[in-house]
Amino acid sequence: GRGAYDRSLFPFNDLTVEQLVPLTIASPDFPPGTDVRYSNAAFILLGRALELIAGRDYYEQMDEYIFQRAGMDRSGFFSVDDTVADKAECLTLGRFHRMDSVVLYEDGVRRSAVYLNGYRGSPAGMSYSSARDLHAFIRATVDHRLLSAP
């Protein structure tokens, strides 16, 4: 299994994908094929693999192959300093690290959670969509506009 890149008390939000790779393989949680566990790092690496195979930026591909095909014009990956109309504000009272049982702060003050996941959304998450766009995504999936029928 892929190691957890955010296991440390200090988040690694400034790392490039290339810098992330050694952190995820340095200490696997278990031998490959013996267990399963969700991993943000695995999705980030998968997104990078997609870029290398296609020779195109991940965000460009998401826009062309998902958002445009599905008719999703209120969806994307915002950067923390972007102004997105009608965006709900993500708040947190603290960040719990399950692996280390660490809460970075627990003073009860609500803080923006946007910075907890890096500068911009990634294959691991932090995208946005309107309810109408989520409906459009479901319709596009059911209508096989995103993937071919089996």
Secondary structure as UniProt FT lines:
FT   TURN            5..6
FT   TURN            13..14
FT   HELIX           17..25
FT   TURN            32..33
FT   HELIX           40..54
FT   HELIX           58..62
FT   HELIX           63..68
FT   HELIX           69..70
FT   STRAND          75..76
FT   TURN            80..81
FT   TURN            85..86
FT   STRAND          91..92
FT   STRAND          96..97
FT   TURN            98..101
FT   STRAND          102..103
FT   STRAND          111..112
FT   HELIX           114..117
FT   TURN            123..124
FT   STRAND          128..129
FT   HELIX           131..142
FT   TURN            143..144
//
